[in-house]
């Protein structure tokens, strides 16, 4: 396949996949909401979970987005240094977003800041947002697609704590964010917590945290324990699905961390709503692909 044909082929795949994740939730999210529904005892909460499931069935049958807010498109890329279309990937994902907007159809959500003008294409200044990691000696690309909706973005927050506040300060910050704004994000939420040196590194890690599978664990034993305790504590608040009370406020809590400066603890929170529109795809060197987030996908 010549380069022009290869670029067009990958653009088509990414356009179809981007449109697809707006309509069908990833396998782990569907399994988790079903598990929470089975454990729920509040009749109103049970009815809401049933309505969520009906929404998913309707979106599947009608081939339409499962939420009207299909968000701002963000791509998180871990690309091999030897991936054959590395230099073309930015243009490919831009054109994939343009095409997915038509195929979805996706709501037009890219408003040029300060001009206050909707571009009508879901593209604009630095949108779609691309977050890059280069993998040495690899020839594949792993791409996470995320629809950053307005509701699930509202609770997002970051700050730098004084070191004496410790991990108790991290916990307090997470609870403050979720109890003050979490109801706006359409719970049960997947809560991503970033712990690092500064606000920008913590924020980036918190977003990467909600791209992880719902029931995954941090490799560090202490961090994994903190994930568990935060999940249990947030569920005890009783926010429930859609904020109307229930046994579970969150689908889970994922923490991503880095080494930090001894004088600071940067902490950030990102949330994914119950309709957590994300997908992971692996593009191989021959441009064949494997969809890792959804089972039984036909693009």
Backbone as CSV, one residue per row, in Angstrom:
resi,resn,N_x,N_y,N_z,CA_x,CA_y,CA_z,C_x,C_y,C_z
1,UNK,0.847,-1.191,0.000,0.000,0.000,0.000,0.888,1.249,0.000
2,UNK,0.626,2.188,-0.942,1.407,3.416,-0.961,0.995,4.310,0.203
3,UNK,1.810,5.334,0.510,1.579,6.157,1.707,0.239,6.881,1.654
4,UNK,-0.136,7.403,0.505,-1.407,8.123,0.399,-2.589,7.212,0.719
5,UNK,-2.539,5.989,0.197,-3.608,5.025,0.479,-3.599,4.614,1.939
6,UNK,-2.398,4.479,2.516,-2.288,4.106,3.925,-2.875,5.184,4.824
7,UNK,-2.578,6.440,4.504,-3.125,7.555,5.282,-4.643,7.559,5.214
8,UNK,-5.190,7.376,4.036,-6.646,7.374,3.881,-7.279,6.207,4.614
9,UNK,-6.627,5.044,4.555,-7.148,3.858,5.242,-7.214,4.069,6.748
10,UNK,-6.134,4.600,7.331,-6.113,4.820,8.777,-7.072,5.940,9.171
11,UNK,-7.216,6.948,8.339,-8.191,8.015,8.607,-9.601,7.441,8.685
12,UNK,-9.935,6.548,7.763,-11.265,5.930,7.755,-11.489,5.106,9.022
13,UNK,-10.476,4.332,9.428,-10.601,3.505,10.631,-10.829,4.380,11.865
14,UNK,-10.026,5.430,12.005,-10.137,6.273,13.192,-11.422,7.094,13.183
15,UNK,-11.908,7.473,12.008,-13.187,8.183,11.932,-14.323,7.272,12.382
16,UNK,-14.321,6.040,11.913,-15.370,5.095,12.299,-15.301,4.763,13.786
17,UNK,-14.078,4.591,14.303,-13.922,4.240,15.713,-14.326,5.410,16.610
18,UNK,-13.947,6.615,16.227,-14.316,7.792,17.011,-15.830,7.951,17.057
19,UNK,-16.489,7.787,15.929,-17.953,7.873,15.902,-18.578,6.745,16.727
20,UNK,-17.965,5.577,16.660,-18.506,4.391,17.336,-18.546,4.559,18.848
21,UNK,-17.495,5.129,19.436,-17.465,5.185,20.897,-18.485,6.170,21.457
22,UNK,-19.007,7.059,20.619,-20.083,7.925,21.072,-21.402,7.194,21.224
23,UNK,-21.479,5.997,20.651,-22.735,5.256,20.627,-22.746,4.043,21.539
24,UNK,-21.571,3.493,21.813,-21.511,2.248,22.587,-20.425,2.353,23.648
25,UNK,-20.803,2.083,24.875,-19.863,2.200,25.986,-18.874,1.049,25.974
26,UNK,-17.690,1.268,26.527,-16.709,0.182,26.598,-17.195,-0.965,27.466
27,UNK,-16.654,-2.136,27.214,-17.114,-3.356,27.884,-17.022,-3.250,29.397
28,UNK,-15.923,-2.680,29.915,-15.751,-2.628,31.368,-16.755,-1.698,32.033
29,UNK,-17.123,-0.613,31.361,-18.093,0.335,31.923,-19.487,-0.293,31.965
30,UNK,-19.869,-0.971,30.888,-21.175,-1.635,30.870,-21.256,-2.706,31.947
31,UNK,-20.182,-3.465,32.123,-20.165,-4.510,33.142,-20.261,-3.912,34.543
32,UNK,-19.584,-2.785,34.761,-19.580,-2.173,36.090,-20.939,-1.594,36.443
33,UNK,-21.582,-0.910,35.519,-22.901,-0.352,35.824,-23.924,-1.467,36.060
34,UNK,-23.785,-2.583,35.345,-24.672,-3.727,35.598,-24.428,-4.300,36.989
35,UNK,-23.169,-4.338,37.400,-22.823,-4.836,38.742,-23.371,-3.909,39.823
36,UNK,-23.262,-2.606,39.613,-23.793,-1.648,40.584,-25.311,-1.740,40.660
37,UNK,-25.944,-1.952,39.535,-27.410,-2.103,39.521,-27.818,-3.334,40.320
38,UNK,-27.080,-4.427,40.172,-27.419,-5.673,40.879,-27.269,-5.521,42.389
39,UNK,-26.362,-4.638,42.817,-26.123,-4.451,44.248,-26.963,-3.331,44.845
40,UNK,-27.716,-2.621,44.023,-28.484,-1.462,44.485,-29.760,-1.892,45.223
41,UNK,-30.115,-1.125,46.246,-31.335,-1.413,47.011,-32.350,-0.276,46.951
42,UNK,-31.920,0.893,46.512,-32.821,2.033,46.416,-33.688,1.897,45.162
43,UNK,-35.009,1.857,45.282,-35.876,1.647,44.106,-35.685,2.698,43.020
44,UNK,-35.524,3.967,43.422,-35.328,5.011,42.423,-34.008,4.805,41.686
45,UNK,-32.961,4.459,42.430,-31.663,4.215,41.803,-31.733,3.043,40.829
46,UNK,-32.450,1.991,41.211,-32.612,0.833,40.332,-33.296,1.249,39.036
47,UNK,-34.338,2.083,39.154,-35.055,2.556,37.970,-34.126,3.371,37.068
48,UNK,-33.225,4.158,37.666,-32.292,4.960,36.863,-31.306,4.060,36.139
49,UNK,-30.770,3.046,36.842,-29.860,2.102,36.176,-30.566,1.403,35.011
50,UNK,-31.838,1.034,35.204,-32.598,0.386,34.127,-32.776,1.338,32.948
51,UNK,-33.002,2.620,33.256,-33.141,3.611,32.194,-31.832,3.785,31.436
52,UNK,-30.712,3.732,32.158,-29.403,3.813,31.508,-29.205,2.644,30.542
53,UNK,-29.591,1.448,30.984,-29.446,0.267,30.125,-30.339,0.370,28.891
54,UNK,-31.545,0.884,29.089,-32.459,1.072,27.960,-31.890,2.090,26.978
55,UNK,-31.269,3.131,27.512,-30.622,4.135,26.675,-29.554,3.503,25.795
56,UNK,-28.749,2.617,26.389,-27.695,1.951,25.633,-28.252,1.057,24.540
57,UNK,-29.316,0.344,24.858,-29.951,-0.516,23.849,-30.501,0.314,22.688
58,UNK,-31.120,1.446,23.030,-31.695,2.301,21.988,-30.602,2.904,21.109
59,UNK,-29.514,3.345,21.739,-28.407,3.911,20.965,-27.836,2.876,20.004
60,UNK,-27.759,1.623,20.474,-27.232,0.542,19.647,-28.159,0.262,18.465
61,UNK,-29.462,0.136,18.754,-30.427,-0.203,17.700,-30.581,0.927,16.686
62,UNK,-30.575,2.169,17.168,-30.785,3.320,16.292,-29.493,3.847,15.682
63,UNK,-28.345,3.313,16.168,-27.035,3.740,15.688,-26.858,5.251,15.869
64,UNK,-27.138,5.701,17.103,-27.035,7.113,17.432,-26.220,7.292,18.705
65,UNK,-25.658,8.483,18.928,-24.936,8.724,20.177,-25.812,8.488,21.397
66,UNK,-25.215,7.933,22.443,-25.978,7.596,23.653,-26.178,8.802,24.560
67,UNK,-25.461,9.895,24.297,-25.646,11.159,25.020,-25.537,12.271,24.001
68,UNK,-26.385,13.293,24.152,-26.357,14.370,23.159,-25.054,15.156,23.188
69,UNK,-24.385,15.180,24.354,-23.105,15.880,24.453,-21.979,14.900,24.123
70,UNK,-21.570,14.906,22.871,-20.499,14.000,22.452,-19.116,14.597,22.686
71,UNK,-19.073,15.724,23.375,-17.821,16.230,23.920,-16.861,16.825,22.913
72,UNK,-15.741,17.257,23.451,-14.590,17.652,22.644,-13.720,16.411,22.460
73,UNK,-13.270,16.154,21.254,-12.540,14.924,20.966,-11.088,15.067,21.412
74,UNK,-10.642,14.086,22.184,-9.261,14.059,22.660,-8.659,12.692,22.313
75,UNK,-7.415,12.717,21.828,-6.692,11.487,21.511,-5.435,11.423,22.374
76,UNK,-5.280,10.305,23.069,-4.091,10.067,23.886,-3.292,8.974,23.182
77,UNK,-2.111,9.328,22.720,-1.360,8.498,21.790,-0.066,8.013,22.427
78,UNK,0.150,6.702,22.378,1.447,6.124,22.724,1.956,5.493,21.431
79,UNK,2.776,6.218,20.711,3.185,5.813,19.364,4.623,5.335,19.363
80,UNK,4.846,4.232,18.689,6.199,3.745,18.531,7.022,4.679,17.662
81,UNK,8.292,4.826,18.000,9.175,5.674,17.198,9.290,5.159,15.764
82,UNK,9.001,3.858,15.563,9.101,3.261,14.239,7.730,3.056,13.588
83,UNK,6.683,3.643,14.165,5.356,3.533,13.548,5.403,4.210,12.186
84,UNK,4.964,3.529,11.119,5.217,4.029,9.760,4.536,5.355,9.430
85,UNK,3.436,5.698,10.125,2.738,6.944,9.814,2.822,7.933,10.976
86,UNK,3.926,7.878,11.709,4.077,8.752,12.872,3.963,10.223,12.477
87,UNK,4.626,10.617,11.406,4.606,12.012,10.982,3.276,12.467,10.434
88,UNK,2.444,11.518,10.008,1.137,11.845,9.427,-0.003,11.742,10.433
89,UNK,0.296,11.268,11.641,-0.766,10.918,12.587,-1.594,12.129,13.006
90,UNK,-0.980,13.277,13.182,-1.737,14.466,13.588,-2.779,14.839,12.537
91,UNK,-2.384,14.840,11.288,-3.330,15.156,10.216,-4.398,14.081,10.091
92,UNK,-4.002,12.825,10.278,-4.961,11.718,10.211,-6.058,11.899,11.254
93,UNK,-5.674,12.248,12.484,-6.656,12.367,13.562,-7.511,13.621,13.405
94,UNK,-6.971,14.669,12.833,-7.770,15.848,12.521,-8.859,15.501,11.513
95,UNK,-8.471,14.835,10.433,-9.446,14.476,9.406,-10.417,13.409,9.898
96,UNK,-9.939,12.523,10.787,-10.840,11.526,11.375,-11.922,12.200,12.201
97,UNK,-11.561,13.269,12.930,-12.545,14.006,13.720,-13.572,14.678,12.816
98,UNK,-13.101,15.281,11.740,-14.031,15.911,10.785,-15.018,14.889,10.233
99,UNK,-14.499,13.721,9.873,-15.353,12.689,9.283,-16.280,12.072,10.326
100,UNK,-15.764,11.845,11.545,-16.597,11.271,12.610,-17.752,12.194,12.963
101,UNK,-17.527,13.498,12.885,-18.582,14.463,13.171,-19.756,14.276,12.226
102,UNK,-19.463,13.940,10.974,-20.523,13.688,9.993,-21.121,12.301,10.172
103,UNK,-20.242,11.305,10.405,-20.715,9.924,10.486,-21.563,9.681,11.723
104,UNK,-21.212,10.334,12.848,-21.843,10.048,14.138,-23.356,10.084,14.108
105,UNK,-24.003,11.214,13.851,-23.334,12.508,13.835,-22.975,12.936,15.257
106,UNK,-21.919,13.743,15.389,-21.496,14.254,16.678,-21.892,15.723,16.800
107,UNK,-22.307,16.105,18.012,-22.675,17.500,18.239,-21.450,18.401,18.060
108,UNK,-21.659,19.578,17.544,-20.556,20.518,17.317,-20.189,21.184,18.639
109,UNK,-19.015,20.830,19.177,-18.639,21.272,20.513,-17.351,22.076,20.575
110,UNK,-16.769,22.428,19.437,-15.520,23.184,19.453,-15.818,24.675,19.293
111,UNK,-15.718,25.408,20.408,-15.941,26.853,20.402,-14.592,27.555,20.538
112,UNK,-14.264,28.401,19.592,-12.992,29.117,19.651,-12.992,30.081,20.839
113,UNK,-12.070,29.840,21.770,-11.967,30.667,22.957,-11.687,32.120,22.579
114,UNK,-12.347,33.037,23.270,-12.263,34.487,23.099,-13.039,34.977,21.880
115,UNK,-13.066,34.204,20.797,-13.906,34.592,19.660,-15.366,34.203,19.909
116,UNK,-15.566,33.194,20.790,-16.902,32.684,21.109,-17.656,32.278,19.842
117,UNK,-16.946,31.543,18.991,-17.539,31.089,17.736,-17.403,29.571,17.629
118,UNK,-18.511,28.897,17.424,-18.499,27.455,17.225,-18.049,27.167,15.799
119,UNK,-17.017,26.342,15.666,-16.467,26.070,14.337,-17.394,25.204,13.493
120,UNK,-18.285,24.457,14.150,-19.215,23.608,13.414,-18.610,22.321,12.887
121,UNK,-17.347,22.025,13.290,-16.665,20.845,12.745,-16.035,19.968,13.829
122,UNK,-16.130,20.374,15.092,-15.431,19.709,16.199,-13.914,19.799,16.075
123,UNK,-13.449,20.719,15.248,-12.016,21.000,15.151,-11.815,22.488,15.382
124,UNK,-10.600,22.851,15.775,-10.283,24.253,16.021,-8.874,24.360,16.557
125,UNK,-8.582,25.423,17.263,-7.242,25.630,17.809,-6.895,24.506,18.778
126,UNK,-5.913,23.701,18.408,-5.444,22.568,19.215,-6.542,21.553,19.530
127,UNK,-7.576,21.510,18.697,-8.658,20.540,18.845,-8.839,19.840,17.516
128,UNK,-8.845,18.513,17.426,-8.831,17.599,18.571,-7.534,17.712,19.373
129,UNK,-7.657,17.537,20.664,-6.513,17.602,21.562,-5.688,16.327,21.426
130,UNK,-4.372,16.476,21.230,-3.495,15.318,21.105,-2.514,15.298,22.271
131,UNK,-2.451,14.186,22.970,-1.516,13.985,24.076,-0.567,12.867,23.635
132,UNK,0.725,13.171,23.576,1.693,12.266,22.956,2.617,11.593,23.963
133,UNK,2.884,10.314,23.710,4.002,9.598,24.310,4.674,8.810,23.190
134,UNK,5.987,8.847,23.129,6.721,8.094,22.118,7.331,6.858,22.769
135,UNK,7.094,5.703,22.169,7.589,4.436,22.694,8.833,4.030,21.889
136,UNK,10.013,4.027,22.494,11.239,3.696,21.745,11.185,2.281,21.164
137,UNK,11.688,2.149,19.938,11.872,0.850,19.269,10.574,0.130,18.922
138,UNK,9.409,0.713,19.179,8.137,0.062,18.845,7.657,0.529,17.476
139,UNK,6.852,-0.312,16.811,6.353,0.047,15.482,4.823,0.107,15.436
140,UNK,4.180,0.148,16.582,2.717,0.212,16.655,2.307,1.534,17.304
141,UNK,1.012,1.814,17.297,0.475,2.983,18.004,-0.741,2.545,18.808
142,UNK,-0.758,2.914,20.078,-1.934,2.735,20.927,-2.622,4.085,21.042
143,UNK,-3.896,4.136,20.710,-4.626,5.402,20.730,-5.869,5.269,21.600
144,UNK,-5.939,6.101,22.630,-7.148,6.223,23.440,-7.954,7.394,22.910
145,UNK,-9.203,7.150,22.597,-10.113,8.201,22.150,-11.025,8.546,23.324
146,UNK,-11.162,9.829,23.610,-11.999,10.244,24.734,-12.877,11.412,24.323
147,UNK,-14.154,11.334,24.685,-15.084,12.428,24.444,-15.242,13.200,25.742
148,UNK,-14.629,14.382,25.787,-14.642,15.198,27.000,-15.904,16.047,27.018
149,UNK,-16.942,15.509,27.622,-18.214,16.209,27.696,-18.190,17.334,28.713
150,UNK,-19.146,18.242,28.595,-19.206,19.374,29.509,-19.514,18.967,30.936
151,UNK,-20.460,18.037,31.102,-20.841,17.620,32.450,-19.721,16.911,33.178
152,UNK,-19.109,15.917,32.509,-18.071,15.140,33.187,-16.802,15.959,33.390
153,UNK,-16.677,17.087,32.690,-15.509,17.946,32.846,-15.703,18.964,33.977
154,UNK,-16.947,19.283,34.315,-17.224,20.336,35.303,-16.517,20.150,36.646
155,UNK,-16.446,18.936,37.218,-15.782,18.817,38.522,-14.264,18.857,38.459
156,UNK,-13.681,18.851,37.268,-12.229,18.789,37.157,-11.552,19.926,37.906
157,UNK,-10.525,19.586,38.668,-9.851,20.598,39.467,-8.455,20.117,39.824
158,UNK,-7.555,21.076,40.084,-6.179,20.732,40.456,-5.609,21.816,41.360
159,UNK,-4.731,21.413,42.259,-4.035,22.383,43.105,-2.755,21.759,43.632
160,UNK,-1.909,22.586,44.202,-0.687,22.109,44.837,-0.839,22.253,46.342
161,UNK,-0.628,21.147,47.057,-0.750,21.133,48.510,0.610,21.392,49.155
162,UNK,0.573,21.920,50.341,1.788,21.991,51.147,2.151,20.578,51.586
163,UNK,3.435,20.261,51.691,3.814,18.870,51.983,3.268,18.363,53.307
164,UNK,3.075,19.264,54.267,2.560,18.830,55.559,1.130,18.342,55.506
165,UNK,0.402,18.676,54.425,-0.983,18.200,54.301,-1.034,16.708,53.988
166,UNK,0.023,16.212,53.387,0.169,14.782,53.181,-0.945,14.156,52.363
167,UNK,-1.056,12.844,52.487,-2.067,12.118,51.720,-3.463,12.341,52.286
168,UNK,-3.532,12.794,53.545,-4.823,13.212,54.084,-5.333,14.426,53.311
169,UNK,-4.404,15.322,52.926,-4.779,16.477,52.122,-5.270,16.079,50.745
170,UNK,-4.652,15.055,50.158,-5.116,14.531,48.868,-6.537,14.013,49.001
171,UNK,-6.787,13.242,50.050,-8.118,12.687,50.289,-9.155,13.793,50.468
172,UNK,-8.808,14.794,51.263,-9.735,15.902,51.506,-10.056,16.636,50.206
173,UNK,-9.038,16.834,49.363,-9.249,17.518,48.087,-10.208,16.721,47.202
174,UNK,-9.989,15.415,47.110,-10.854,14.574,46.283,-12.298,14.653,46.773
175,UNK,-12.497,14.555,48.077,-13.855,14.603,48.619,-14.494,15.972,48.399
176,UNK,-13.715,17.039,48.536,-14.251,18.382,48.306,-14.738,18.533,46.869
177,UNK,-13.942,18.040,45.915,-14.311,18.158,44.502,-15.578,17.362,44.201
178,UNK,-15.630,16.122,44.645,-16.765,15.260,44.298,-18.042,15.698,45.014
179,UNK,-17.949,16.111,46.270,-19.160,16.524,46.987,-19.675,17.879,46.522
180,UNK,-18.797,18.736,45.994,-19.254,20.061,45.574,-19.739,20.094,44.127
181,UNK,-19.095,19.315,43.240,-19.450,19.399,41.818,-19.741,18.055,41.163
182,UNK,-19.522,16.975,41.892,-19.658,15.658,41.284,-21.048,15.339,40.783
183,UNK,-22.067,15.915,41.418,-23.439,15.646,40.996,-23.691,16.186,39.591
184,UNK,-22.904,17.196,39.158,-23.050,17.763,37.816,-22.514,16.845,36.730
185,UNK,-21.764,15.824,37.126,-21.056,14.995,36.149,-21.784,13.701,35.802
186,UNK,-23.050,13.580,36.186,-23.861,12.396,35.865,-23.278,11.113,36.456
187,UNK,-23.326,10.975,37.795,-22.806,9.767,38.437,-23.669,8.548,38.129
188,UNK,-23.113,7.324,38.387,-21.867,7.023,39.081,-20.644,7.371,38.229
189,UNK,-19.645,7.932,38.879,-18.476,8.478,38.196,-17.297,7.520,38.235
190,UNK,-16.473,7.592,37.209,-15.129,7.037,37.312,-14.228,8.205,37.669
191,UNK,-13.626,8.162,38.852,-12.843,9.274,39.364,-11.366,9.010,39.102
192,UNK,-10.725,9.945,38.416,-9.291,9.856,38.173,-8.563,10.851,39.052
193,UNK,-7.563,10.385,39.781,-6.784,11.239,40.668,-5.331,11.200,40.212
194,UNK,-4.758,12.380,39.986,-3.340,12.487,39.672,-2.589,13.048,40.856
195,UNK,-1.478,12.422,41.208,-0.646,12.900,42.313,0.770,13.069,41.770
196,UNK,1.286,14.301,41.861,2.555,14.606,41.213,3.154,15.835,41.883
197,UNK,3.949,16.598,41.126,4.615,17.782,41.679,3.788,19.050,41.514
198,UNK,3.240,19.257,40.324,2.610,20.530,39.990,1.233,20.301,39.374
199,UNK,0.501,21.390,39.163,-0.881,21.233,38.713,-0.968,20.603,37.330
200,UNK,-0.044,20.977,36.412,-0.199,20.472,35.049,0.157,18.992,34.958
201,UNK,1.143,18.538,35.719,1.482,17.115,35.668,0.424,16.285,36.384
202,UNK,-0.097,16.788,37.490,-1.154,16.066,38.199,-2.415,15.980,37.349
203,UNK,-2.755,17.080,36.654,-3.961,17.088,35.827,-3.852,16.094,34.681
204,UNK,-2.691,16.052,34.043,-2.493,15.105,32.932,-2.614,13.666,33.428
205,UNK,-2.044,13.399,34.583,-2.133,12.051,35.138,-3.564,11.699,35.523
206,UNK,-4.315,12.671,36.030,-5.696,12.379,36.430,-6.551,12.010,35.230
207,UNK,-6.299,12.636,34.080,-7.035,12.278,32.869,-6.617,10.897,32.384
208,UNK,-5.322,10.600,32.440,-4.877,9.263,32.041,-5.458,8.198,32.971
209,UNK,-5.732,8.582,34.216,-6.303,7.621,35.171,-7.684,7.152,34.737
210,UNK,-8.507,8.044,34.172,-9.857,7.613,33.776,-9.860,6.911,32.424
211,UNK,-8.700,6.842,31.775,-8.588,6.035,30.565,-8.266,4.577,30.888
212,UNK,-7.880,4.317,32.133,-7.612,2.942,32.567,-8.925,2.185,32.751
213,UNK,-8.891,0.851,32.644,-10.091,0.060,32.926,-10.634,0.335,34.323
214,UNK,-11.946,0.215,34.473,-12.632,0.592,35.704,-12.070,-0.135,36.917
215,UNK,-11.883,-1.429,36.840,-11.473,-2.202,38.012,-9.972,-2.480,38.055
216,UNK,-9.184,-1.698,37.316,-7.734,-1.875,37.363,-7.186,-1.283,38.655
217,UNK,-5.945,-1.639,38.975,-5.322,-1.168,40.211,-3.970,-0.540,39.937
218,UNK,-3.619,0.445,40.744,-2.291,1.048,40.687,-1.263,-0.020,41.062
219,UNK,-0.120,-0.086,40.384,0.876,-1.122,40.698,1.507,-0.967,42.083
220,UNK,1.468,0.246,42.640,2.008,0.451,43.979,0.969,0.031,45.021
221,UNK,1.385,-0.783,45.973,0.459,-1.336,46.962,-0.231,-0.247,47.781
222,UNK,0.508,0.780,48.173,-0.078,1.858,48.969,-1.090,2.670,48.156
223,UNK,-0.748,2.929,46.893,-1.664,3.667,46.037,-2.924,2.854,45.750
224,UNK,-2.765,1.547,45.548,-3.922,0.689,45.309,-4.854,0.684,46.515
225,UNK,-4.268,0.688,47.716,-5.084,0.754,48.931,-5.834,2.076,48.994
226,UNK,-5.178,3.160,48.615,-5.827,4.466,48.621,-6.973,4.507,47.618
227,UNK,-6.798,3.893,46.442,-7.890,3.790,45.473,-9.104,3.123,46.101
228,UNK,-8.864,2.016,46.800,-9.943,1.246,47.419,-10.643,2.060,48.508
229,UNK,-9.853,2.725,49.347,-10.437,3.488,50.452,-11.207,4.701,49.942
230,UNK,-10.689,5.366,48.913,-11.415,6.492,48.334,-12.730,6.036,47.715
231,UNK,-12.698,4.900,47.013,-13.925,4.373,46.416,-14.962,4.072,47.496
232,UNK,-14.538,3.407,48.551,-15.466,3.072,49.632,-16.018,4.332,50.291
233,UNK,-15.135,5.309,50.541,-15.572,6.534,51.196,-16.535,7.348,50.349
234,UNK,-16.249,7.461,49.053,-17.139,8.217,48.175,-18.493,7.531,48.028
235,UNK,-18.503,6.202,48.024,-19.775,5.496,47.937,-20.618,5.693,49.192
236,UNK,-19.959,5.873,50.324,-20.691,6.084,51.561,-21.432,7.426,51.587
237,UNK,-21.018,8.352,50.738,-21.701,9.644,50.673,-23.134,9.474,50.173
238,UNK,-23.342,8.467,49.309,-24.700,8.159,48.861,-25.234,9.067,47.771
239,UNK,-24.343,9.629,46.934,-24.810,10.483,45.837,-25.741,9.707,44.918
240,UNK,-25.353,8.483,44.580,-26.201,7.619,43.769,-26.233,8.008,42.306
241,UNK,-26.851,7.161,41.461,-26.900,7.448,40.027,-27.671,8.733,39.756
242,UNK,-27.093,9.564,38.913,-27.652,10.858,38.542,-27.840,11.793,39.739
243,UNK,-27.178,11.481,40.864,-27.239,12.348,42.033,-28.526,12.262,42.814
244,UNK,-29.295,11.195,42.595,-30.609,11.069,43.244,-30.607,10.047,44.375
245,UNK,-29.448,9.852,44.986,-29.182,8.948,46.113,-29.152,7.483,45.678
246,UNK,-28.340,6.726,46.393,-28.188,5.310,46.087,-26.956,4.766,46.780
247,UNK,-26.698,3.493,46.602,-25.594,2.836,47.295,-24.225,3.218,46.732
248,UNK,-24.171,3.602,45.468,-22.883,3.858,44.824,-22.853,5.241,44.197
249,UNK,-21.815,5.999,44.536,-21.584,7.307,43.920,-20.603,7.203,42.763
250,UNK,-19.744,6.175,42.802,-18.674,6.056,41.810,-18.597,4.637,41.259
251,UNK,-18.108,4.543,40.027,-17.771,3.241,39.456,-16.444,2.757,40.018
252,UNK,-15.592,3.713,40.380,-14.290,3.361,40.920,-13.425,4.604,41.009
253,UNK,-12.264,4.442,41.613,-11.273,5.518,41.707,-9.951,4.973,41.185
254,UNK,-9.405,5.631,40.181,-8.100,5.270,39.621,-7.103,6.374,39.928
255,UNK,-5.950,6.001,40.442,-4.888,6.958,40.738,-3.721,6.728,39.787
256,UNK,-3.196,7.814,39.227,-1.942,7.779,38.484,-0.986,8.740,39.190
257,UNK,0.270,8.361,39.293,1.202,9.174,40.078,2.574,9.212,39.433
258,UNK,3.363,10.174,39.876,4.768,10.256,39.483,5.571,10.596,40.733
259,UNK,6.881,10.448,40.639,7.722,10.987,41.700,7.484,12.496,41.755
260,UNK,7.690,13.096,42.926,7.358,14.507,43.090,8.471,15.235,43.846
261,UNK,8.394,16.543,43.810,9.312,17.376,44.579,9.002,17.204,46.070
262,UNK,10.015,17.177,46.942,9.730,16.957,48.361,8.930,18.073,49.022
263,UNK,8.871,19.250,48.378,8.185,20.380,48.997,6.745,20.567,48.520
264,UNK,6.288,19.712,47.603,4.932,19.899,47.065,4.238,18.561,46.867
265,UNK,2.918,18.611,46.916,2.081,17.490,46.486,1.048,18.074,45.539
266,UNK,1.265,17.879,44.247,0.277,18.302,43.262,-0.810,17.249,43.177
267,UNK,-2.075,17.676,43.179,-3.189,16.741,43.112,-4.235,17.279,42.145
268,UNK,-4.826,16.396,41.379,-5.858,16.789,40.423,-6.917,15.699,40.348
269,UNK,-8.120,16.106,39.999,-9.238,15.186,39.828,-9.848,15.389,38.447
270,UNK,-10.042,14.302,37.721,-10.846,14.282,36.501,-11.924,13.227,36.686
271,UNK,-13.080,13.447,36.091,-14.171,12.481,36.256,-14.720,12.049,34.902
272,UNK,-15.138,10.796,34.864,-15.883,10.280,33.731,-17.304,10.002,34.178
273,UNK,-18.290,10.433,33.398,-19.685,10.215,33.774,-20.066,8.749,33.554
274,UNK,-21.299,8.399,33.899,-21.724,7.000,33.735,-21.647,6.599,32.266
275,UNK,-21.918,7.547,31.367,-21.790,7.291,29.928,-20.365,7.654,29.523
276,UNK,-19.439,6.829,29.979,-18.010,7.138,29.886,-17.503,6.757,28.499
277,UNK,-17.569,7.727,27.572,-17.252,7.478,26.166,-15.752,7.516,25.929
278,UNK,-15.144,6.374,25.997,-13.726,6.257,25.675,-13.496,4.927,24.969
279,UNK,-12.421,4.863,24.196,-12.092,3.629,23.505,-10.601,3.534,23.278
280,UNK,-10.084,2.315,23.235,-8.653,2.084,23.007,-8.491,1.186,21.790
281,UNK,-7.611,1.595,20.901,-7.345,0.837,19.685,-5.840,0.747,19.473
282,UNK,-5.400,-0.405,19.022,-3.982,-0.613,18.685,-3.867,-0.689,17.171
283,UNK,-3.036,0.180,16.622,-2.773,0.165,15.181,-1.408,-0.477,14.973
284,UNK,-1.387,-1.577,14.252,-0.145,-2.299,14.017,0.624,-1.690,12.844
285,UNK,1.863,-2.115,12.673,2.732,-1.538,11.646,2.158,-1.735,10.245
286,UNK,1.425,-2.843,10.032,0.825,-3.092,8.717,-0.546,-2.429,8.575
287,UNK,-0.919,-1.624,9.584,-2.168,-0.872,9.657,-3.388,-1.750,9.920
288,UNK,-3.168,-3.020,10.226,-4.266,-3.791,10.813,-4.483,-3.237,12.218
289,UNK,-5.619,-3.544,12.813,-5.912,-2.948,14.117,-6.623,-3.938,15.029
290,UNK,-6.482,-3.687,16.319,-7.164,-4.460,17.353,-7.867,-3.479,18.286
291,UNK,-9.164,-3.649,18.467,-9.925,-2.799,19.375,-9.901,-3.449,20.750
292,UNK,-9.362,-2.739,21.733,-9.085,-3.308,23.043,-10.147,-2.980,24.083
293,UNK,-10.978,-2.004,23.821,-11.919,-1.520,24.826,-13.324,-2.070,24.679
294,UNK,-13.686,-2.507,23.491,-15.039,-2.972,23.192,-14.977,-4.376,22.589
295,UNK,-15.894,-5.233,22.995,-15.964,-6.582,22.434,-16.936,-6.642,21.269
296,UNK,-16.569,-7.427,20.271,-17.470,-7.677,19.148,-17.718,-6.476,18.263
297,UNK,-16.706,-5.644,18.078,-16.871,-4.417,17.288,-16.709,-4.719,15.802
298,UNK,-17.622,-4.178,15.013,-17.487,-4.195,13.558,-17.539,-2.763,13.081
299,UNK,-16.428,-2.253,12.568,-16.381,-0.870,12.108,-16.847,-0.768,10.652
